[in-house]
Amino acid sequence: MTAARPTSTSPTRARSEGPRLGLRERKKIKTREAIRGATYALIEEQGYDATTIDQIADRAEVSPSTVFRYFPTKEDIVLTDEFDAVMLEEIRRRPAEEPWADTIRYVLRRAVQAGMEDEPEVSRLRTRLMVEVPAVRSRMTQSMSVTGRTLCQAIAERTGRDPGDLEVRVYAMSLIGGLLETTMYWAEHGHRDDLPDLIGRTLDVLDGGLPGPGNR
């Protein structure tokens, strides 16, 4: 849901980290990436509003109906990634005795670094569009509820609480909202700051509350 764009589902990574994907699944991944790549390129060339689904389909060499089959809206092409599933998987891999705060710091930093190292320009473009395009920002806000439910499940598994507990839901959505604001802050300030460091500051606030005046 953030600038992070984990690549564990790419055909190359899948071959090196697990069982080889079937031909059908590899074709799906290739088509999704072609649509995304076409969209990013067109937006860079002519802007978000001027980019149409027909243009995206033509650039990706698929039909408009195929684009809609993979992505319900243009905003989804920009925002959709595998972050939720990867986040849950990474949390489950951490030692059960590890403090939750350490787990979430590790997982988020790893995800953000992976996204920045893999496609830094795409990460910057996506977050810039979140700031500049109301429709993208609105869609991102809608998707937060899905990520929040995923995080609630992860917290429940680690703590033994029910994912529907008020405290679990409040913490999860506070974290998701904080991450959204962090990525927007990063974009609003020209992507000058180190994003993993900003994530660390965000987690500091969630863990310890707002610092005193003049302190970070």
trRosetta pair geometry for C-beta under 8 A, 3 or more apart (Angstrom, degrees):
i j d omega theta_ij theta_ji phi_ij phi_ji
1 79 7.5 14 -137 -179 53 101
1 81 7.5 -145 -48 47 29 107
1 83 5.4 -127 -3 76 58 148
1 84 7.1 64 -31 -57 97 86
1 140 7.0 118 -169 -158 89 87
1 143 6.0 -179 -119 115 106 116
1 144 6.6 102 -160 -97 150 60
1 147 4.7 -40 -34 -62 145 156
1 176 7.1 6 88 -151 157 96
1 179 7.0 85 92 110 109 130
1 180 7.3 -50 139 -79 113 87
2 83 6.7 130 28 -123 72 162
2 111 7.8 93 58 120 115 119
2 112 7.0 -34 104 -95 131 90
2 115 7.7 -174 99 26 85 169
2 127 7.9 18 -176 -86 65 107
2 179 5.3 -88 -72 162 131 112
2 180 7.4 -135 -93 -86 88 45
2 182 7.6 -4 -134 78 132 103
2 183 4.8 -170 -150 -59 91 142
3 112 6.5 52 77 -136 99 82
3 115 5.5 151 129 119 72 143
3 116 7.0 39 132 -66 120 83
3 123 4.0 62 -173 -163 102 101
3 124 7.7 37 -135 -61 124 35
3 126 6.4 155 -116 74 64 117
3 127 5.2 -22 -81 -48 104 121
3 183 5.3 174 -26 -129 95 117
3 186 7.2 -59 -32 81 143 152
3 195 6.2 -77 59 -150 148 158
4 81 7.3 169 104 117 66 156
4 83 5.5 104 93 -108 107 116
4 108 7.8 -131 -43 -159 151 59
4 111 4.0 29 -155 145 154 94
4 112 4.8 -83 -75 -87 104 45
4 114 6.6 53 -153 64 93 90
4 115 3.8 -164 -139 -21 41 141
4 116 8.0 -48 -101 -24 59 74
4 123 7.6 34 -68 -119 20 117
5 81 4.7 -118 -126 -131 74 141
5 82 7.7 80 -167 32 56 78
5 83 7.3 -66 -105 -60 36 95
5 114 7.7 -137 70 110 48 88
5 115 4.2 106 24 -126 64 101
5 118 6.5 -121 81 73 97 131
5 119 6.3 -32 65 48 137 114
5 122 6.6 -33 10 107 160 124
5 123 6.5 -141 -1 -81 112 87
5 126 7.8 133 -55 -2 124 159
6 9 7.6 78 111 3 92 86
6 81 7.0 119 32 160 70 112
6 82 5.3 -92 69 79 101 101
6 83 6.2 138 5 -93 105 52
6 86 4.2 51 48 -51 168 176
6 111 5.9 -56 -62 -139 105 84
6 114 5.5 33 -110 106 65 141
6 115 6.7 -55 -53 -65 43 85
7 10 4.7 -10 179 -10 89 122
7 13 5.4 138 126 -24 89 152
7 114 6.7 -147 11 165 89 111
7 118 5.1 166 -35 -120 133 156
8 13 5.4 -127 -136 130 35 140
8 14 7.4 93 163 -74 56 68
8 17 6.7 -62 -150 63 89 159
8 82 6.8 -131 51 107 88 146
8 86 5.8 142 25 -107 131 117
9 13 7.2 21 31 73 12 119
9 14 6.5 27 -155 -63 34 111
9 29 6.3 -160 142 -117 93 125
9 82 5.2 157 1 -74 130 163
10 13 4.6 78 59 16 92 104
10 14 6.5 -159 84 -13 42 89
10 29 6.7 149 -132 172 38 135
10 33 7.5 66 -119 -74 88 144
11 14 5.7 -58 -144 35 27 114
11 15 6.6 28 159 -22 63 103
11 21 6.5 -104 -123 39 73 131
11 26 5.1 62 -106 -136 120 96
11 29 5.7 160 -49 91 87 142
11 30 7.0 12 -31 -61 133 88
12 15 6.1 -58 -157 29 29 108
12 16 6.8 11 155 -8 64 109
13 16 5.9 -66 -150 42 34 103
13 17 5.7 0 166 4 73 120
14 17 6.5 -73 -131 50 23 91
14 18 6.0 -55 -164 55 62 95
14 20 7.2 98 127 -134 98 37
14 21 5.1 13 136 -25 150 112
15 20 5.7 27 -114 -108 77 79
15 21 7.7 -83 -65 9 70 84
21 25 4.3 -113 178 89 113 124
21 26 5.0 141 99 -57 118 84
21 29 7.4 45 117 -5 168 137
22 25 4.9 90 58 12 79 102
22 26 7.0 -146 95 -6 39 90
23 26 5.7 -58 -147 38 31 111
23 27 6.3 32 156 -22 66 106
24 27 5.8 -56 -151 33 29 112
24 28 6.6 31 151 -21 63 104
25 28 5.6 -50 -151 32 35 114
25 29 6.5 34 153 -17 66 103
26 29 5.8 -53 -149 37 34 110
26 30 6.2 35 153 -20 66 107
27 30 5.6 -54 -146 38 32 113
27 31 6.3 33 155 -20 65 105
28 31 5.8 -56 -149 36 29 110
28 32 6.4 29 154 -18 64 107
28 70 7.9 163 -164 -107 82 113
29 32 5.8 -55 -148 37 31 111
29 33 6.3 25 157 -15 65 109
30 33 5.9 -59 -147 40 28 108
30 34 6.3 32 153 -23 64 107
31 34 5.6 -53 -146 34 31 113
31 35 6.5 30 155 -18 65 104
31 60 7.7 79 -162 166 63 122
31 62 6.4 83 -152 -79 102 148
31 66 6.9 -98 -175 168 131 121
31 70 6.5 -162 121 -68 107 150
32 35 5.9 -56 -152 35 30 109
32 36 6.4 28 153 -16 65 108
32 70 5.4 -171 -99 -165 80 140
33 36 5.5 -51 -144 39 35 112
33 37 6.0 36 157 -20 67 108
34 37 5.8 -54 -143 39 28 111
34 38 6.3 29 157 -19 63 107
34 60 4.3 116 138 -154 97 97
34 61 7.1 -65 170 44 140 87
34 62 7.0 120 102 -20 127 118
35 38 5.9 -55 -147 36 28 110
35 39 6.3 29 154 -20 62 108
35 56 6.4 50 -156 162 76 112
35 57 8.0 -2 -118 -93 92 50
35 60 4.8 20 -89 -112 51 164
35 62 6.8 -42 -76 34 96 140
35 66 7.8 -152 -76 121 127 95
35 67 5.7 152 -133 -120 129 80
35 70 6.0 156 21 79 164 145
35 71 6.6 -176 136 0 145 127
35 77 6.1 -111 139 -132 103 116
36 39 5.7 -59 -151 35 30 112
36 40 6.4 26 157 -16 67 106
36 77 6.0 -177 -101 -176 62 85
37 40 6.0 -54 -145 36 30 108
37 41 6.3 27 158 -17 64 109
37 60 7.3 129 65 -101 85 93
38 41 5.9 -59 -148 38 28 110
38 42 6.2 24 158 -16 65 110
38 56 5.1 122 114 -156 118 66
38 57 8.0 144 118 -46 158 11
38 59 3.7 146 -150 102 115 114
38 60 4.0 -101 -16 -56 151 87
39 42 6.0 -60 -146 38 27 107
39 43 6.2 25 158 -18 65 109
39 51 6.8 99 -149 161 67 145
39 56 5.2 15 -80 -123 78 121
39 74 7.4 165 -136 -159 127 81
39 77 4.6 158 -68 140 171 134
39 78 6.7 -131 139 -70 136 68
40 43 5.9 -58 -147 37 28 110
40 44 6.4 29 156 -19 64 107
40 78 8.0 128 -79 -113 75 72
40 122 5.8 -40 -126 -115 152 92
40 125 6.0 99 -145 99 98 160
41 44 5.8 -57 -152 36 29 111
41 45 6.4 24 153 -17 64 111
41 59 6.7 -165 72 174 123 149
42 45 5.6 -60 -147 39 32 111
42 46 6.2 -35 177 34 69 103
42 51 4.4 116 126 -121 118 118
42 55 5.7 125 -134 128 152 121
42 56 6.3 -111 13 -85 153 71
42 59 6.1 -149 -53 -15 116 163
43 46 7.3 -88 -130 59 19 63
43 47 6.5 -19 -158 169 59 12
43 48 5.2 23 -135 -84 106 60
43 51 5.3 -53 -77 -28 66 154
43 78 7.7 68 -49 -96 161 112
43 125 6.8 115 99 -176 129 127
43 129 7.3 -24 -178 -81 149 132
44 125 6.9 -60 -73 -113 94 138
46 50 4.4 -99 140 91 109 133
46 51 6.2 142 77 -62 105 80
47 50 4.8 74 69 17 96 107
47 51 6.9 -160 92 -19 48 92
48 51 6.0 -66 -157 26 29 112
48 78 8.0 4 -127 -73 114 147
48 129 5.9 124 -78 -129 142 112
48 132 7.5 153 6 101 140 113
48 133 5.1 -61 97 -81 166 143
48 136 7.4 -75 -154 -36 154 128
49 133 7.7 -178 -53 -119 82 112
51 55 5.9 -122 -157 73 62 134
51 56 6.7 67 170 -54 101 96
51 74 7.3 146 103 -158 100 136
52 55 4.7 99 58 6 80 101
52 56 7.0 -140 99 -4 44 86
53 56 5.5 -53 -147 37 35 114
53 57 6.2 37 154 -21 67 104
53 64 5.2 78 133 -140 108 101
53 67 5.5 170 -165 97 97 151
53 68 7.1 28 -160 -55 144 91
53 74 6.3 -120 -70 -76 87 100
54 57 5.8 -53 -147 36 30 112
54 58 6.4 30 154 -19 64 106
54 64 5.7 -28 -92 -80 60 123
55 58 5.7 -55 -147 37 31 111
55 59 6.2 27 156 -16 66 108
56 59 5.9 -59 -147 39 29 107
56 60 6.0 12 160 -5 66 115
56 67 5.8 97 101 -118 117 147
56 74 7.6 174 -22 -121 152 94
56 77 7.1 -59 -152 -129 157 173
57 60 6.0 -66 -141 48 26 101
57 62 5.4 -100 -152 81 76 70
57 63 5.8 -8 -166 166 132 16
57 64 4.5 -86 -43 -72 159 56
57 66 6.9 123 -129 55 104 96
57 67 5.0 -99 -78 -29 93 127
58 61 7.5 24 -179 -75 30 40
60 67 7.3 124 51 -83 144 101
62 66 4.0 -99 163 78 118 144
62 67 6.3 142 96 -50 118 76
63 66 4.7 105 57 -2 76 100
63 67 7.4 -132 100 -4 47 82
64 67 5.4 -47 -154 29 41 115
64 68 6.6 33 152 -12 69 104
65 68 5.7 -56 -149 42 36 108
65 69 6.3 44 149 -29 66 103
66 69 5.4 -49 -147 29 34 117
66 70 6.7 20 158 -7 64 104
67 70 6.4 -71 -159 42 28 99
67 71 6.2 -43 170 48 68 98
67 77 7.6 -20 -169 -77 99 130
68 71 6.9 -83 -122 72 27 57
68 72 6.6 45 -161 -125 72 33
71 74 7.5 76 129 -100 124 21
71 76 4.2 176 -164 95 92 112
71 77 4.5 59 179 -67 170 76
71 80 6.3 -143 -113 5 102 145
72 76 5.5 81 48 -5 73 156
73 76 4.8 109 57 -4 74 100
73 77 7.7 -127 101 -6 51 80
73 139 6.7 -148 83 -107 140 144
74 77 5.7 -44 -162 21 43 114
74 78 7.2 38 146 -13 66 101
74 135 8.0 35 74 123 102 135
75 78 5.8 -58 -160 37 39 110
75 79 6.0 7 156 1 73 118
75 133 8.0 -167 -107 120 97 127
75 135 5.5 -132 -73 137 127 94
75 136 5.1 -176 -133 -104 99 57
75 138 7.7 -58 -137 68 164 82
75 139 3.8 136 139 1 143 163
75 140 7.9 -120 174 -36 116 69
76 79 6.0 -72 -134 52 31 95
76 80 5.0 33 176 -35 75 115
76 139 6.7 -123 -62 178 61 143
77 80 6.8 -33 -111 22 16 107
78 126 5.8 156 174 -124 88 83
78 129 5.7 -85 -171 92 149 156
78 136 5.8 -41 84 -127 150 118
79 126 6.9 131 -96 -159 52 112
79 136 6.7 161 -50 -160 114 86
79 139 6.0 -171 6 112 155 115
79 140 5.7 -158 -123 -86 144 81
79 143 6.4 179 141 -1 138 160
82 85 5.5 -54 -176 48 82 108
82 86 5.3 79 125 -23 93 110
83 86 5.9 -70 -145 45 26 107
83 87 5.8 30 161 -27 68 110
83 111 6.5 79 -137 -171 90 137
83 147 7.2 -5 100 -114 112 119
84 87 5.8 -57 -148 32 24 112
84 88 6.6 19 158 -14 61 106
84 146 6.6 -56 -89 130 156 97
84 147 5.3 -132 -94 -109 105 72
84 150 4.5 172 -164 -32 103 173
85 88 6.0 -57 -151 37 31 108
85 89 6.3 29 153 -18 65 109
85 150 7.8 -99 -68 -140 38 143
86 89 5.6 -57 -147 39 32 113
86 90 6.1 31 156 -20 68 107
86 111 6.6 133 112 -111 122 112
87 90 5.9 -57 -146 37 27 109
87 91 6.4 27 156 -19 63 106
87 107 6.1 88 -146 161 71 126
87 108 7.9 27 -125 -82 107 63
87 111 6.5 -7 -85 -72 83 152
87 147 7.9 51 39 -152 154 93
87 150 6.7 90 77 131 118 128
87 151 7.3 -34 128 -84 136 80
87 154 7.2 -79 130 -54 92 159
88 91 5.8 -54 -148 35 30 111
88 92 6.5 29 155 -18 63 107
88 150 5.5 -102 -58 -179 118 104
88 153 6.8 3 -123 87 124 114
88 154 5.3 -141 -121 -74 74 113
89 92 5.9 -60 -152 36 29 110
89 93 6.6 30 151 -23 63 107
90 93 5.7 -56 -153 31 34 114
90 94 7.2 44 151 -33 63 96
90 106 8.0 -157 157 112 115 92
90 107 4.5 137 115 -130 126 103
90 110 6.7 -176 -153 76 150 136
90 111 7.2 -137 6 -57 164 103
91 94 6.0 -45 -161 12 37 114
91 103 6.1 71 -137 163 78 120
91 104 7.6 12 -106 -87 107 62
91 107 5.6 -7 -70 -81 73 158
91 154 4.5 41 92 -159 161 127
91 157 7.9 114 121 70 117 123
91 158 7.0 -84 166 -53 112 126
92 154 7.4 -111 -51 -130 77 91
92 157 7.1 -21 -98 117 89 151
94 98 5.2 -84 159 46 109 146
94 103 4.6 133 117 -127 170 103
94 106 6.7 130 -102 72 128 138
94 107 7.2 -80 -44 -55 131 106
95 98 4.4 108 70 -26 90 103
96 158 7.5 -176 -143 -138 66 72
98 102 5.3 -113 174 82 99 119
98 103 5.2 118 111 -62 120 95
99 102 4.6 86 67 7 89 104
99 103 7.0 -156 95 -10 45 87
100 103 5.4 -56 -149 34 36 115
100 104 6.3 26 161 -14 71 105
100 155 7.3 47 -144 -129 136 80
100 158 6.0 119 -100 130 100 144
100 159 7.0 -1 -71 -66 137 103
101 104 6.3 -57 -146 38 28 103
101 105 6.4 29 156 -19 62 110
101 203 7.2 129 -161 174 87 116
101 207 5.6 64 -128 -106 132 130
102 105 5.8 -57 -148 37 30 112
102 106 6.3 30 156 -20 65 108
103 106 5.9 -62 -153 36 27 109
103 107 6.2 18 158 -14 66 111
103 158 7.1 -155 57 -126 169 155
104 107 5.8 -55 -140 40 32 109
104 108 6.0 25 164 -14 67 111
104 175 7.2 -80 -169 -141 147 146
104 203 6.9 169 107 -124 109 129
105 108 6.3 -61 -142 41 23 103
105 109 6.0 19 163 -15 62 114
105 200 7.0 53 -143 -111 105 75
105 203 5.7 135 -91 151 90 173
106 109 6.2 -63 -146 40 22 107
106 110 6.2 20 160 -18 62 113
107 110 5.9 -60 -148 37 26 110
107 111 6.3 23 157 -18 63 109
108 111 5.7 -56 -145 37 31 110
108 112 6.2 27 159 -16 67 108
108 179 7.4 -132 -140 -104 131 124
108 199 5.4 -167 135 177 122 139
108 203 7.4 168 54 -58 150 130
109 112 6.0 -57 -144 39 29 108
109 113 6.1 26 159 -17 64 111
109 196 5.1 63 -139 -145 85 110
109 199 6.3 178 -83 90 67 139
109 200 7.3 37 -84 -63 113 90
110 113 5.9 -58 -144 40 26 109
110 114 6.3 30 156 -23 63 108
111 114 5.8 -55 -149 33 29 112
111 115 6.5 26 155 -16 63 106
112 115 5.9 -57 -151 37 31 110
112 116 6.3 24 156 -14 66 110
112 195 5.4 -151 178 120 127 115
112 196 5.2 162 96 -82 132 76
112 199 5.8 -150 -26 -29 161 152
113 116 5.8 -59 -144 41 31 108
113 117 6.0 25 160 -16 67 111
113 196 5.9 21 -63 -69 90 131
114 117 6.1 -59 -142 40 25 106
114 118 6.0 21 161 -18 63 114
115 118 6.0 -60 -141 37 25 107
115 119 7.1 -52 -175 51 60 78
115 123 5.3 112 144 -89 104 127
116 120 5.1 39 -166 -99 63 85
116 123 5.6 -54 -95 17 60 168
116 195 6.3 176 -67 43 138 134
116 196 7.9 -97 7 -34 148 96
117 120 7.3 30 -84 -54 12 93
119 122 3.8 6 138 25 120 121
119 123 6.3 142 99 -22 75 85
120 123 5.5 -55 -150 34 35 115
120 124 6.5 32 155 -17 68 105
121 124 5.7 -54 -150 37 34 110
121 125 6.2 36 152 -20 66 106
122 125 5.6 -53 -145 37 33 112
122 126 6.2 33 158 -21 66 106
123 126 6.1 -55 -147 34 27 110
123 127 6.6 15 160 -8 62 109
123 195 7.9 -78 154 -35 137 166
124 127 6.2 -63 -147 42 29 102
124 128 6.1 30 156 -22 66 110
124 187 7.4 142 -157 -109 60 86
124 191 5.1 -14 -122 -80 107 160
125 128 5.7 -58 -146 36 28 111
125 129 6.4 27 158 -18 64 106
126 129 5.9 -57 -153 35 28 109
126 130 6.8 35 148 -25 62 102
127 130 5.3 -43 -152 26 40 118
127 131 6.9 35 152 -14 64 101
127 183 4.9 -129 -122 169 118 97
127 184 7.0 -160 -169 -88 93 37
127 186 6.0 -24 163 85 156 107
127 187 3.9 -162 135 -62 100 123
127 191 7.4 123 78 -82 132 104
128 131 5.9 -59 -158 37 36 108
128 132 5.9 10 156 -2 72 118
128 187 4.9 -176 -82 -154 49 120
128 191 7.9 -52 -61 -39 99 116
129 132 5.8 -67 -129 51 33 98
129 133 4.9 -13 -173 18 77 119
129 136 4.7 -5 141 79 98 177
130 133 7.4 -43 -89 50 12 82
130 136 5.5 -116 -95 121 45 112
130 137 5.2 102 -169 -88 63 76
130 140 5.6 21 -126 -20 109 160
130 183 6.7 35 62 118 159 111
130 184 5.9 -111 115 -93 119 85
130 187 6.5 145 60 16 99 163
131 137 7.3 89 -84 -74 16 121
131 184 5.6 136 -80 -148 91 83
131 187 4.7 -162 -20 110 133 129
131 188 5.7 172 -123 -70 146 77
132 136 7.9 28 69 43 66 130
133 136 4.1 63 87 10 111 111
133 137 6.7 168 88 -11 58 85
134 137 5.6 -60 -146 41 34 110
134 138 6.0 36 157 -23 69 107
135 138 5.7 -52 -145 35 29 113
135 139 6.4 28 156 -17 63 106
136 139 5.9 -56 -149 37 30 108
136 140 6.3 33 152 -22 64 106
137 140 5.6 -53 -149 34 32 114
137 141 6.5 35 152 -21 64 103
137 184 8.0 57 -121 -101 111 125
138 141 5.7 -52 -153 32 32 112
138 142 6.6 33 150 -19 64 103
139 142 5.5 -50 -151 34 36 114
139 143 6.4 34 152 -19 66 105
140 143 5.8 -57 -149 36 33 109
140 144 7.0 53 149 -41 61 92
140 180 6.7 141 143 -133 117 115
141 144 5.7 -35 -162 1 36 120
141 180 7.5 78 -93 -151 64 158
142 145 6.9 -46 179 14 43 105
143 146 5.4 -48 -167 32 60 114
143 147 6.5 54 141 -14 79 103
144 147 5.7 -58 -149 43 38 109
144 148 5.9 46 151 -28 70 107
144 173 7.4 80 151 -138 111 82
144 176 5.0 130 -162 148 98 130
144 177 7.1 59 -163 -74 147 63
144 180 6.5 -32 -94 -54 128 140
145 148 5.4 -51 -145 34 31 119
145 149 6.6 35 155 -21 63 100
146 149 6.0 -52 -155 30 31 109
146 150 6.8 31 148 -17 62 104
147 150 5.5 -54 -153 35 37 114
147 151 6.3 34 151 -17 68 106
147 176 5.4 141 101 -123 114 129
148 151 5.7 -56 -147 38 32 109
148 152 6.3 38 152 -24 65 103
148 169 7.4 52 166 -151 114 70
148 172 5.0 112 -159 132 76 112
148 173 4.9 21 -130 -85 133 76
148 176 5.0 -81 -78 -11 85 158
149 152 5.5 -47 -147 32 34 116
149 153 6.6 37 153 -20 63 101
149 163 7.5 60 -160 164 64 129
150 153 5.8 -55 -157 32 32 112
150 154 6.6 30 148 -17 64 106
151 154 5.5 -52 -148 36 38 113
151 155 6.2 38 154 -19 69 104
151 172 4.1 153 102 -146 115 107
151 175 6.5 -157 179 73 160 130
151 176 6.5 -159 9 -54 152 107
152 155 5.8 -54 -146 37 30 110
152 156 6.2 32 155 -21 64 108
152 163 4.1 94 142 -166 101 94
152 164 7.5 65 170 -67 138 34
152 168 5.3 90 -143 144 85 110
152 169 6.0 10 -104 -91 127 61
152 172 4.7 -62 -66 -42 73 167
153 156 5.7 -55 -147 35 29 113
153 157 6.4 30 155 -20 64 105
153 163 5.1 -1 -85 -105 50 144
154 157 5.9 -54 -150 33 30 111
154 158 6.5 21 155 -13 64 110
155 158 5.9 -64 -150 41 30 107
155 159 5.8 -4 166 7 70 119
155 161 7.0 -26 130 57 91 112
155 163 7.2 123 66 -115 89 73
155 168 5.1 165 101 -147 134 99
155 171 6.7 135 -124 87 162 125
155 172 6.1 -124 -6 -70 142 105
156 159 6.5 -71 -129 52 22 90
156 160 7.5 -85 -178 97 55 2
156 161 5.3 -106 -123 78 67 68
156 162 6.1 -11 -130 177 122 13
156 163 3.9 -70 -36 -66 147 75
156 165 7.7 148 -97 14 98 107
156 168 6.1 36 -67 -143 84 155
159 168 7.6 -164 56 -97 140 109
161 165 5.0 -55 164 4 117 150
161 167 7.4 -74 -176 73 161 108
161 168 5.4 -179 108 -59 131 127
162 165 4.8 123 68 -37 84 91
162 168 7.1 -150 87 10 53 148
163 168 5.9 -135 -148 126 35 150
163 169 7.9 86 162 -65 58 80
164 168 7.3 62 64 64 11 126
164 169 7.0 9 -160 -47 35 118
165 168 4.2 85 66 7 95 107
165 169 6.8 -171 87 -7 48 86
166 169 5.8 -62 -148 40 30 108
166 170 6.0 27 158 -19 68 109
167 170 5.8 -53 -142 37 29 110
167 171 6.3 27 160 -16 64 107
168 171 6.1 -58 -148 38 27 107
168 172 6.2 24 157 -18 64 111
169 172 5.8 -56 -143 38 28 110
169 173 6.2 15 165 -8 65 111
170 173 6.4 -63 -143 43 24 100
170 174 6.1 29 157 -23 63 111
171 174 5.7 -58 -147 35 27 113
171 175 6.4 27 156 -18 63 106
171 206 8.0 97 -153 -177 77 117
172 175 5.9 -60 -155 35 29 110
172 176 6.4 23 152 -15 66 107
173 176 5.4 -49 -140 39 39 111
173 177 6.0 40 158 -18 67 105
174 177 5.9 -55 -145 40 27 109
174 178 6.2 30 154 -22 62 109
174 206 6.1 139 130 -128 114 111
175 178 5.6 -56 -147 36 29 113
175 179 6.5 29 155 -19 64 104
175 206 6.2 55 -91 -130 73 162
176 179 5.8 -54 -151 34 31 110
176 180 6.6 33 151 -20 64 104
177 180 5.6 -52 -150 33 34 113
177 181 6.4 30 155 -15 67 105
178 181 5.8 -56 -147 39 32 108
178 182 6.2 36 153 -25 65 107
178 202 4.7 137 160 -174 114 115
178 203 7.9 130 127 -70 146 45
178 205 7.1 -179 -135 76 134 118
178 206 5.8 -75 -44 -58 169 120
179 182 5.5 -52 -146 33 32 116
179 183 6.5 28 159 -15 65 103
179 199 7.2 21 -117 -122 82 91
179 202 6.7 115 -81 147 50 162
180 183 6.2 -58 -151 36 29 104
180 184 6.4 23 153 -13 64 110
181 184 5.7 -59 -147 41 33 111
181 185 6.1 39 153 -24 67 105
181 202 7.7 152 76 -118 97 122
182 185 5.6 -51 -147 33 30 113
182 186 6.4 35 152 -23 63 104
182 195 7.8 103 148 -156 106 77
182 198 5.1 145 -166 140 105 111
182 199 6.1 95 162 -88 159 56
182 201 7.9 154 -119 71 116 94
182 202 4.7 -50 -72 -63 135 143
183 186 5.4 -47 -149 31 34 118
183 187 6.6 31 153 -14 64 104
183 195 7.6 29 -107 -141 68 114
184 187 5.8 -55 -149 39 34 108
184 188 6.0 36 154 -22 68 109
185 188 5.7 -55 -141 38 29 112
185 189 6.3 9 163 -2 64 112
185 198 6.7 -178 87 -160 119 138
186 189 6.5 -76 -153 47 22 96
186 191 5.8 42 160 -106 86 57
186 193 6.0 -112 -122 59 77 106
186 195 5.5 28 -120 -103 150 89
186 198 5.8 -154 -73 34 104 171
187 190 7.9 59 -178 -60 33 13
187 191 6.4 11 -107 -59 44 82
189 192 5.5 -87 136 29 95 101
189 193 6.2 38 95 -8 134 105
191 195 7.9 -23 -148 -56 78 102
193 197 6.5 -120 169 72 98 112
193 198 5.4 86 123 -53 133 115
194 197 4.1 66 83 9 105 115
194 198 6.9 177 89 -13 54 83
195 198 5.5 -52 -148 34 38 113
195 199 6.5 41 153 -21 67 100
196 199 5.5 -50 -149 33 36 115
196 200 6.5 41 150 -22 64 101
197 200 5.5 -50 -153 32 36 116
197 201 6.7 37 149 -18 65 100
198 201 5.6 -50 -151 34 36 112
198 202 6.5 41 149 -22 65 103
199 202 5.5 -52 -152 33 34 116
199 203 6.5 31 153 -16 66 104
200 203 5.9 -56 -149 37 32 108
200 204 6.4 40 150 -25 64 103
201 204 5.4 -49 -150 29 34 118
201 205 6.8 35 152 -19 64 100
201 216 6.3 -53 -129 173 118 105
202 205 5.9 -55 -158 32 33 109
202 206 6.6 25 150 -12 66 107
203 206 5.5 -54 -145 41 38 110
203 207 5.9 31 157 -16 69 110
204 207 6.0 -62 -143 42 26 105
204 208 5.8 -28 176 28 65 113
204 211 7.8 10 131 -48 117 108
204 216 8.0 61 89 145 152 72
205 208 7.0 -79 -126 58 17 74
205 209 6.9 -44 -164 143 55 9
205 210 6.2 25 -143 -90 97 50
205 211 7.5 -82 -97 -17 79 81
208 211 7.7 41 104 -73 115 71
211 215 4.0 -126 160 98 125 101
211 216 6.0 116 29 164 164 7
212 215 4.9 50 62 23 75 125
